[in-house]
């Protein structure tokens, strides 16, 4: 499950980066302004893309942390339920064994 979410987050980030790169190159090639102005615009695009990537990374990290925490809680709850079920089964076996041993002694 974790690998699918990691792959999914990686795919989203790669798609985002690819789109940003294609958009920046397209803007650069089709821009009517001069070279210096185009370079400044590209630097601006690159900065914004870097900021967006950092934001995406933070959101992905937060989401992953949340999934890990919820998974741990689920495992803890399931473990407690299994332990309670095992103990209830043991107790039922003891009662049955005691009942049968009591029946045989009388």
C-alpha positions as CSV (number, residue, x, y, z in Angstrom):
1,X,0.0,0.0,0.0
2,X,2.8,2.4,0.9
3,X,4.6,1.8,-2.4
4,X,1.5,2.6,-4.4
5,X,1.1,5.9,-2.6
6,X,4.8,6.7,-3.0
7,X,4.6,5.9,-6.7
8,X,1.5,7.9,-7.0
9,X,3.1,11.0,-5.3
10,X,6.2,10.5,-7.4
11,X,4.0,10.3,-10.6
12,X,2.2,13.5,-9.7
13,X,5.4,15.3,-8.9
14,X,7.0,14.1,-12.2
15,X,3.9,15.1,-14.2
16,X,3.9,18.5,-12.5
17,X,7.6,19.0,-13.2
18,X,7.2,17.9,-16.8
19,X,4.3,20.3,-17.4
20,X,6.2,23.2,-15.8
21,X,9.2,22.5,-18.0
22,X,7.2,22.2,-21.2
23,X,5.3,25.4,-20.3
24,X,8.5,27.3,-19.6
25,X,10.2,26.2,-22.8
26,X,7.1,26.9,-24.8
27,X,6.8,30.4,-23.3
28,X,10.5,31.0,-23.9
29,X,10.3,30.0,-27.6
30,X,7.1,31.8,-28.3
31,X,7.7,35.0,-26.3
32,X,7.8,38.2,-28.3
33,X,10.2,39.9,-25.8
34,X,13.9,40.1,-26.0
35,X,16.5,37.6,-24.7
36,X,17.1,39.3,-21.3
37,X,13.4,39.7,-20.5
38,X,12.9,36.0,-21.6
39,X,15.7,34.9,-19.3
40,X,14.2,36.8,-16.4
41,X,10.8,35.3,-17.0
42,X,12.4,31.8,-17.1
43,X,14.2,32.4,-13.8
44,X,10.9,33.5,-12.3
45,X,9.2,30.4,-13.6
46,X,12.0,28.2,-12.3
47,X,11.7,29.9,-8.8
48,X,7.9,29.4,-8.7
49,X,8.3,25.8,-9.9
50,X,10.8,25.2,-7.1
51,X,8.5,26.7,-4.5
52,X,5.6,24.6,-5.9
53,X,7.7,21.4,-5.7
54,X,8.7,22.2,-2.1
55,X,5.0,22.7,-1.2
56,X,4.1,19.4,-2.9
57,X,6.9,17.6,-1.1
58,X,5.6,19.0,2.3
59,X,2.0,18.0,1.5
60,X,3.1,14.5,0.4
61,X,5.2,14.2,3.6
62,X,2.4,15.3,5.8
63,X,0.0,12.9,4.0
64,X,2.4,10.0,4.4
65,X,2.9,10.8,8.1
66,X,-0.8,10.8,8.5
67,X,-1.2,7.4,6.8
68,X,1.6,5.9,8.9
69,X,0.0,7.2,12.1
70,X,-3.4,5.9,11.2
71,X,-1.9,2.6,10.2
72,X,-0.2,2.3,13.6
73,X,-3.5,3.1,15.3
74,X,-5.3,0.5,13.3
75,X,-2.7,-2.2,14.0
76,X,-2.8,-1.3,17.7
77,X,-6.6,-1.6,17.8
78,X,-6.6,-4.8,15.8
79,X,-3.9,-6.3,18.0
80,X,-5.9,-5.5,21.1
81,X,-9.0,-7.1,19.6
82,X,-7.1,-10.2,18.7
83,X,-5.6,-10.5,22.2
84,X,-9.0,-10.1,23.7
85,X,-10.5,-12.7,21.4
86,X,-7.7,-15.2,22.3
87,X,-8.1,-14.6,26.0
88,X,-11.9,-15.0,25.7
89,X,-11.3,-18.3,23.8
90,X,-8.9,-19.5,26.5
91,X,-11.4,-18.7,29.2
92,X,-14.2,-20.5,27.4
93,X,-11.9,-23.6,27.0
94,X,-11.1,-23.4,30.7
95,X,-14.8,-23.3,31.6
96,X,-15.6,-26.2,29.3
97,X,-12.7,-28.3,30.6
98,X,-13.7,-27.5,34.2
99,X,-17.3,-28.4,33.4
100,X,-16.3,-31.7,31.8
101,X,-13.9,-32.6,34.5
102,X,-16.5,-31.8,37.1
103,X,-19.1,-34.0,35.2
104,X,-16.6,-37.0,35.2
105,X,-15.8,-36.7,38.9
106,X,-19.5,-36.9,40.0
